[in-house]
Amino acid sequence: MFGGANMRFNICIQNFVSDFARLLREDSAAIFAGAGLSAGSGYVNWSELLKEPARRIGLDSSKETDMVTLAQYIYNGENTKQPLAELIKNSFRHGGRLNNNHKILARLPIRTFWTTNYDSLIENSLEEAGKNPDIKKRIADLTSIKSRRDAVVYKMHGDVDIANDVILIKDDYELYDTKNQLFTINLKSDLVSKTFLFIGFSFEDPNLEYILSKVKILTQGYTRQHYCFIRKVNRESYEAGEEGEKEFQYDLIKQGLKCADLKRYCIVPLIVDEYENITEILKMVEERYKMTRILISGSSEEYSEFNLKGIEGKEFAYKLSIELNRTNYKIVTGFGNGIGSAVINGVVDNINTTNTRNLDDHLVIRPFPQYANNGQDYESIKKQYRSSLVNESGIAIFVFGNKKDKKDDDKIIIADGVIDEFEMAIENGIKVIPIGATGYASKILWDKVITNFNDYFPDHSYLKDKFELLGSQMEYKDIIEIVLNIIEELNKVV
C-alpha cells in the first residue's frame, strides 16, 4: 500500500510517517505552525509585508533576514505600533484560502495546535472539517474552556483581530515571558507531554528557542522527540556561475549545521526537496493512520446465501467484529440493517474483557437518517452519509448486502448501498475486502475483485490466493483469520 509513495522518500521520513500515525492513534501528536503553513494561501510573507515601511526608513526588506529587528527599526522611526497594526489588519483579515496542508491537518485527530501566525486559517480549517476549535488569543482566554471543543489553537503571538496587541517587535519579545508567561507554561507542558510536528517554521523565533532550551534543561535529557519540515537548499534557486555556486555551497553548509543544532532539542529534521512534498507526506500520514480503522459495510434481511461452516449467518458479523477489535482495529459502521447491531455488540463484548471502557476508542457509529427534512433530497443525503462513512476508514470489509424490495415486501434484492460504498471506497483509495462467502452484494463484489485483482491490488498481487479463499465454503474461523492476515499485510510498509 505504501511502497510506491514511501520509496520516494528517505528512511527518516518513512519512519516519521509510521511514528506520527501511531502518535495520532495515541492522542499524543501536536502541531506547531509557522508562516510557511499559510504560504500559497494568498497572504504575503514578512519580507513583502514590511517592504513599504522598510523603504520609508531607507532599508530593503528583501535584503534582511531578521524581520523582528527590522520591525523594531520601523517602530523606532514612528514610536508607535499603530501603522504596523493597521498593516497586519489589512494584510491578514481577508483573502486567505485554505490549502491542502490545512485541510489534511484538520481532518486528523489532532487536539493541540500552536502557531505564531496571526491569520485564522487553522481555526477555519477545523471548522470546515466539522470540528469545534477553542481559540486562545490572549492570556484571559487560557482561563476558560469552550464547551465540547475538539481542538485547542494557541495563538501565542496574537491574532489579526487584536492586531494592536500582537507580538511583533523586539520590545514585545523581550517582555514576552513577563506578560505572556501562561502561554510559555502551557507550551512547555505540551512539549513535555506531546510530540510536535513543526511545519512552516524557520526556528528564528527567539521565544521558541528560549522555551525549547528550558524544556531541555528541565527534562534532563529525557525530552520527547519532535519533527520539523525543512526544504533542502536547491541549486536551481541560485544564479548560474561561480558566485551562485559559492552562495549555494555556503547555504548548504549552514543548513547542515542548523539541522545538527535542532537535534540538540530532540527535533528531527525532515528534509524535503520541494514544499509540495510536505503535502504528499501528510497524505501518507493520514492514509497510514486510517489503515487501522476498518469499515464493515453490509446489510441483511436474510442469510440463505451464507456459505460458511460452524456459525449462523446472523452471528458472523458479531464474531468478525470481536476479532478485529481484539487485534486493535477500530471499527466503523453505518449501522446497516441486520449487521449494525451485531458489529456494535461484538465491539462492546470485546472491550468488556479489557481495562478500557471508552467506546469511542474502539468504534465509530454513523447511522443513516431515515428520512429527509426541509425539502432535502433523501438520496443526496444518503450519498453524503456514505461518503463520510467511507472516508472514516482505510480498509472496507463487505459482508452480505441484501434488502427488501420496496415494491414487493416479500422479495429480497441486492443492496445497492453496499455497492455504492464499494465504489466510493475505490474512488478514495481505500482497500476493499469483500467476503464472497457471505453472498449477495458481497459475492458480486468479490467476483469483481478476483477477476481484476491486479487493478485493485497492484502492490499486493501475492495476496490473490488469500482473496480467492474468501469466496470458499470453509470454517468461519478460518475466513476471519484470512481477513486478519490480509489486513496485516496491507498495513505493512514495503
N, C-alpha and C positions, 0 to 999 in steps of 0.2 A: 504493500500500500504506500509505503513511504520511500521506497528505494529510489525512484526516479527523481523526486524532488530533493531528497537528502543528499544524493551523490553530488549535487551542485555545490554543496557547502561543506566546509571543513568539519573535522570531528568535534571541535569545540562547539560549533553551532548545533550539530546533531545532538550532542549531549544536552545542550540548553533546551532544545525542543522537548526532549523526554522529561527532563527535570522540571521544567516550568509547567508542563501539563500535569505532572504529579502534584506539584505545589498548588495548582488550581483546584484539584480534587480535594486537597487537604485544607483548603481555605487559608493558605498562608502566603499567597502571592500579592504583591502590591506594585503600583506604577508610580514612577516619578517622571513627570513630563516637563520638558523644556520647550523653548520656542520652536525647535525643529519639528515637533509633533504637528504644529499648525502650518508648517511650510507647505505650500501648494493649496492652502485653504483660502487664499485671497488676501491675506494680511501681509503687510510689509515687514521686513526684518529690521533689527535695531539700527543697522547702518543706514537703511533707507529712511527710517522714521526720523533719525536725527540729522539727516542730510542738510536741510534748510537751516535749522538752528545752529548747526556747526558752521555753516557758511557765514552766518552773521557774526561769528566771533573769529573768523579767519582760518578755520580748520576744514579739512576734507574728511568726512566720516568714513569714506571708503579706505582711507589710509590708516585708520585707527583700529586697534584690536580690543582695547579696554573701554567698553561702552559705558561702564559705570563712572569711570573717571571723566569721560567726555561729557556725560550728562551733568556731572558736578561742575565742570568748566562752564557749561551753558547756564546752569543755575547761578553760578557766581556772577555771571555777567548781568543777570536780571535781578538777582537777590530775591527771587520768588519762584515757587514751583508752578504757579498758575499757568504760564504758557505751555509748560511740558504736560501738565494735567489735561489741558484742553486738546493738546496734540494726541494724547492717548485716547481720550474720549472719541475724537473724530476718526481715529485710525482703527480702533478695535471694537467699536459698538456695532457697526454694520458691515455687511459684505462677506463675512466669514462663512465658509461652507464646510461641512463635514467631509473629511477624506476617508479613504478605506481603513487607515490605521485607527482612526477614531471609532469607526463602526465595529471593527473586529474586537477592539478592547472593550467596547460597551457590551458586546454580546457575551463575553467571557464572564465567569463568576468572580470578578474582582470587586472587592468591597472597599478597598482603600486606594485613593488616588491623591498624590501630592503634585503640585505644579507651581512653577514660578510665573506662569502665563497670566495675563490679565483678561484674555478673551473667555468666552463662555462655551467653547466648543466641546469640552469634555462633558459638562453637565447637559448640554444639548444632545450629545450622542447617547448619553444614558437615558434621557427622557424618550428619545426616538426609539430606543430598544425596549421601551415599556417599563423602565425602572424609575425608582423614586430617589433621586440623589439628595443628600444633605450637604449643603454648601457652607463652608467655613471661610468667610472673608475677613472677619475681624476677631479680636480676642473675645468679644462678647458672644460670638457665635459658638465658641467652644464650650460654653456653659449650658447650652441647650441641645436637645436631641430631637430630630424630626421624627415624627411617628411613622412607623412602617418603612423606614429607609432601607434601600437596597445597597447603597454605597455612600461613602463619605468622600467629599472632594475638598481637600485642604488647599486653599489658595494663599500660600504663605507670603506672597508679595502683594496681595490685594487683588482688586477687581476693577474692571473698567467703570463699573457703576459707582465706585468710590475712588475715582482717579486722583482726587486731591490727597489721598492718604496712602497711595501705593509706595512700595519700596522701589526707589529709582536712582538716587544719587548716593555718593559715598557717605554723606551725613546719615542717611537712612540705615545703611549697612552697619555703620559704627554704633548706632543706637539700637540695632535690631534686638539683641539679646536682652536689653533692658525693657524695651517697650513691647516686645512680642515673645517674651520668654515662654509662654504657654505653647506657642507653636513649636518652639525649639524642643520643649519637653516631650510633646506628643510625637514629633518626628524621631527623636532619639528612641522612644519606646517602640515605634513601628520598625525602625532599623534593627532593633534587637530581636523583635519577635516575628518579623516577616522577611521574605526575600523580595527585593525590589528589582524591577527592570527599569533602568534609566533609558528613556527614549527621547531623542531630540534635545539632549542636554550636553553642553560643552564642557562642564566642570570648571568653568571660570568664575562661578559664583562664590564669593568669599564666605557667605553664610554657611553654605552646604559643606565646604571644606572644613570649616571650624567644627561643625556638628559631627561630621564623619570622624574627625580626629578624636573628639571627645568620646564617641562610641567605642572607638578602637581602644582607647585608654581604659574606659570603664569595664569593657568585656575582657580585658587582659588576654587578648589573643584568641578568644572564642567568638569572634564576630561571625555573624551569618554571611554566607556567600551571596553576593548580588551580581547583577549583569548590566551591561550597557552596550548600546549600539554605537559603533564608530565607523564612519565612512573612510575607507582606505585612501590615502593620498594617491592621486591619479596623475600620471604623467601628462595626459591629454589636457589637464587643467592649466598647464603652464605653457609659456611661449616656447617656440622651437629655438634651437641653438644652444650655445654653451651657457649663457646666463640663465635660460629657462631650466636647463639640466641641473645647474648648481642650486637654484632655488628649490627645485623638486627634491633633490637629494637631501638638502638641509631640512625641509619639512618632513621628509620621510624619517630621518633620524629623530627629529623632535617628536613625531607621533609615536615612535617606538618607545622613547623614554617616558612619554605620557602614559602609555599603556602599562608600562612597568610600574609607574608610580601609583596608578589606580589599584594595582594588586596589593599595595600596602593596606588598603582599606577593604580587602577581600571583594573587590569589584572586578569581575571577569570581563575583559573587552571582547565584544563580538564584532569582528572586523567584516564589513560588507563592502563589495565593490561599488555598488550604487545604492542610493536611498530606496529605490524600488525593491531592492532585496529584502528590506525590512518588512514590507507588506507580505512578501512570499513567506518569510519566516513566521510571521504572526499567523498566517493562514495555516501553516504546518502545525503550529501550537494548538490552534483551535481544532483542527482535524484530529490531532493526537489526543486531545482532551476528550473529544466526543466519542472516540472509539471504545470507551468503557461504558457508554450509555447505549443500551440496547432497546430498540423499539420492537415490541411484539404486536404485529399487525394481524388482525383476523376478526372474524365474526362467525357465529354458527347457530343455526336453528335446529340442525340435526347433525348426526355423526356417522351416517351409514357408509360413507366412503373412507372412513378412517381405517387404516390398514396396518396398525402396529399391534404387537402382542404384549400381553401382560398388564394391560390397563384399558379402561374405557375412554372413549374419545373425550368426554367432557372433563376428565381428570388430567389430560395430557398437558394443557397449558399451565395448570397448577404445579405439576411436577417440574416442568421446564423452568418456571419462574423461580422455584425454590433453588434449583441447581445453579441457575445463572446468578442469582443474588448471593448464594453461598460462595461463589467464585469471585465475589467483589465487583460484580457488574451492577450498574444502576439501571433499573427497568423503566421504560417509557411506555405508557399505554393510553389509548384513546377510549378505553372502556367499551370496546366493541361488544355487541350482544353475544352472550354465551361464552365470552372469552375474558372480558374485563374483570369480572368478579373473581374468576379463577386465578388470574395474574396477581391481583391485589392480595388475595388470601395466601398465595404462595409466598410472596414477599413478607407479609406480616408474620406468617408462621415461622419463616426463617429468622427474622430479626428477633423474634421472641426467644430464640435459643442463644442469642448473643447478649453482650453487655450494653448494646445501644438500643434506644427506643425512638430515635429521631427518624420518622418515616421519610422525611424529605431527603435524607442522605441516601435513601435506597430506591425511591420511587417517584416518578413524575406522572401525574394523572391529568389528562386533558380531555374530559368528557365532552362529547359533541352536544351543541344546543339542539333542542328537539323541534324548534320552530323559529321563524323569523319575526322580528318586531319592526315597527316604524317603516313598513313598506320595503324592507330589505329583501334581496333575492336570497332564498334559502340555499340554493345550490352554490352561490358565490360564498356564502358564509361557511358552508361545509368545506369548500375548497381552501379557504383561508385557514381554517382549523387544521385541515390535513397538512397543509404546508408547514404550519408552526409545529405540529406534532412531529413530522418527519425531521425537521431541522433541529430538533432537540437531541437527535441521536447520530451516531456514526455508523451503526450497523442496524439493519432491519431484518427481523425474522418474520416469515409469513406462515401462518397456520390456518387451516380450514378456508373459510371465505365463502359462506353462503348466506342467503337471507330469503325471507318470504317475498313472493311476488305481490306487489301492491294491488294488481288487478285480480289475482287469484290467491286467496289466503292459504289454500291447500298446496300450492305449487312452490317448490324450492328452486331458487335460481342462484347463479354466481353473483357474489357481492362485488359490484363494480367499484365500490370504495376501496377495497383491498387492492384491486388492480391499479386504481389511481395512485394509491400510496406507493406502490412499487415503482410506477413511472416517475413520480416525484422524487423518490429516493435516488433513482438512476440519474436524473437531471441534476441533483445536488451532490453527486459524487459519494453517496452513501452506499456501503456494501450491502448486498441483498442475499439473504439465505432463505429461500422458500423450501419448506419441508413438504415435499411432494406426497409423502405417505399419509398426510392428513387429508388429502383430497381437495376437491372443489377448486377455488381460485388458486390455492397454493400448488396444486398439481399442474395447472396450466402454466403458472409462473416457473415452476421447477423445470418443465419441459422446455420452456423458452431459454432458461439459463443453460441447461445441459446442451441444447442444440447450438448455442452461440457462446460457449463458455469463455473462449479467449477474448471476446468482446467485453464481457463483464469483468473478467479477472485476468487481464493481460500480464500482470506481475505474479500471478499465482496459478499458473497452469497445472502445477503439481497437485493442486487440491481437487482436480476434477473427479478423481476416483472417490473421494470422500463425499462430494456433492451427489454423485450418482447413487450412493448408498441411501441418501435422504429420500429417495423415492421407492425404497425397497420395503418388503414386508419383513420386519425383524422385531426384536425386543425393543420396547420403548426406551429402556435404559441405555441401550447401545446407540440409539439415534441421538439421545441427549448428549452422550459422551462425544459423538462425532461432531455435533454442533459446537460444543465447548472447545473441541480441538481446532475446528475451523476458525473460531473467533480468536483463539490464542495465536494461531498462525497469522491472521490478519493484523494482529496487534504488534507483531514483531517488526522491528526496524531492520530492514535488509541493507 
